[in-house]
Amino acid sequence: MSLQIYNTTRRDISESLLSGIVTTVLQEEGFLLESLVAVYCGNKMIHRINREFLQHDYPTDTITFSYSKGPEIDGEFYISLDAVEENSTRFKVSFNEELMRVTIHSALHLAGYQDEKDEERKVMQEKEAFYLKRFVTPST
């Protein structure tokens, strides 16, 4: 099992909490963690990745790449802390709550959930809410 978390920003984030979230989601969805790299970055980096790999010329909150075959998770995800900050303001939640939600979202993508169609998005949002309840505390 290998989970590597990198923070390329100056913002403090709880790597132990984020690691626990990813591990919990994947285990409870029936997967084993083989090798995962999680990069918390800024809009500049995620914009470049989005343009290079997905041909989308804009920043986004998260991009997930899965290389898994079977129940062992092998992949990477990138989360823009700038986008998390913008989303937290827009949705009127704390930065940490939105960071947890986007981290859960990324883990769910690794577990095979999609969000391109309305029904898929609904299932994804329900799963996010389910896991978020377990990690959000009044001080979050």
Secondary structure as GFF3:
##gff-version 3
##sequence-region A 1 140
A	DSSP	beta_strand	2	7	.	.	.	ID=ss1
A	DSSP	alpha_helix	15	28	.	.	.	ID=ss2
A	DSSP	beta_strand	32	41	.	.	.	ID=ss3
A	DSSP	alpha_helix	43	54	.	.	.	ID=ss4
A	DSSP	beta_strand	62	66	.	.	.	ID=ss5
A	DSSP	beta_strand	72	80	.	.	.	ID=ss6
A	DSSP	alpha_helix	81	91	.	.	.	ID=ss7
A	DSSP	alpha_helix	95	110	.	.	.	ID=ss8
A	DSSP	alpha_helix	118	135	.	.	.	ID=ss9
###
